[in-house]
Structure formats: C-alpha cells, structure tokens
C-alpha cells in the first residue's frame, strides 16, 4: 500500500509576463511529507540541495499559526523569510 503521508507532484510553470518564453517555462514540485507542504522548482534549491531535488519554501503550522518559510538564498542554511499568514484568515476579511 502506498504511503499517503508522503506524496510528490510536478506541475508546469508558465511565464506570467513573457508570452514568447518557452512552454513550460519551468517545473514546480509540490511535496507533502505528512506534516507540511514543500514547494520547489527544478533547478532551484536550498543550502542542502543536491542536483534538482531542492526545496525553496514550506507551508507549515508552528505554535498553532500558519506560516510560509522561504529559502531564497542557496548560500544560507537558515530561511531568508518566515511569513506569518494568520492575517490571511478568511474571517479577518472585511
């Protein structure tokens, strides 16, 4: 039986500005590890990435709060951004 707690999906990325860009312009990789959602793109990665297996962002819950953790600099081992998403809750909309 497959492990449903760990799944990986790939999706094409289209250039949102340059209509003459190759199609697809890249490949996104979305991975669910049972506790958080990881986002990657072929050819990009974090400090520990090998070849095309890198991850660049993680959607997670920490201390009961939803947040997005981003590694935007492959030369840094720690995240470059941690964005608290609690302000995006639908009940907060006016």
C-alpha positions in Angstrom: 0.0 0.0 0.0 1.5 3.4 -0.9 2.4 5.9 1.8 -0.3 8.6 1.6 1.6 10.7 4.1 4.4 11.4 1.6 3.4 12.4 -2.0 5.2 14.4 -4.7 3.6 16.1 -7.7 5.1 18.1 -10.6 3.4 20.9 -12.4 4.4 23.1 -15.4 5.2 26.8 -14.7 4.2 29.3 -17.4 5.9 32.7 -17.6 3.3 35.2 -16.5 4.9 38.2 -18.3 6.8 37.0 -21.4 4.5 35.5 -23.9 7.4 34.3 -26.0 9.0 32.3 -23.2 9.3 28.6 -23.8 6.3 26.5 -22.7 6.5 25.4 -20.0 9.0 27.9 -18.6 9.8 25.6 -15.7 8.6 22.8 -13.5 7.2 23.2 -9.9 7.5 20.4 -7.5 5.0 20.1 -4.6 5.7 17.6 -1.9 3.5 16.6 1.1 5.5 14.9 3.9 2.7 14.3 6.2 3.2 17.4 8.3 3.8 20.3 5.9 3.7 21.2 2.2 7.1 21.8 0.5 7.5 23.8 -2.7 10.4 23.5 -5.1 11.3 24.3 -8.7 13.5 22.2 -10.9 16.9 23.9 -11.0 16.4 25.8 -7.6 17.2 24.6 -4.1 18.2 25.3 -0.5 21.6 25.1 1.2 21.4 21.3 1.3 20.0 20.6 -2.2 21.6 18.0 -4.4 21.0 18.4 -8.2 17.3 19.1 -8.9 15.9 17.9 -5.6 15.9 21.2 -3.7 13.1 22.8 -1.8 12.6 26.5 -1.6 9.5 27.0 0.6 7.5 25.2 3.2 3.9 25.8 4.3 3.5 24.7 7.9 1.8 25.2 11.2 4.0 26.3 14.1 2.7 27.0 17.6 -0.8 26.9 16.1 -0.1 29.6 13.5 0.0 29.1 9.7 3.3 30.3 8.2 5.3 30.2 5.0 9.1 29.6 5.4 11.2 30.6 2.4 14.9 29.8 1.5 15.6 32.5 -1.1 19.4 32.3 -0.9 21.0 28.9 -1.6 24.1 30.1 0.3 22.3 30.4 3.6 21.5 27.3 5.7 18.7 29.2 7.6 15.5 30.5 6.0 15.6 34.0 4.5 11.9 34.7 5.2 9.3 33.5 7.6 5.9 34.9 6.8 3.0 34.6 9.4 -0.2 34.0 7.4 -2.7 34.4 10.2 -3.7 37.8 8.8 -4.9 36.0 5.7 -7.6 34.0 7.5 -11.0 34.4 5.8 -12.8 35.6 8.9 -10.5 38.6 9.0 -11.8 39.9 5.7 -13.9 43.0 6.0 
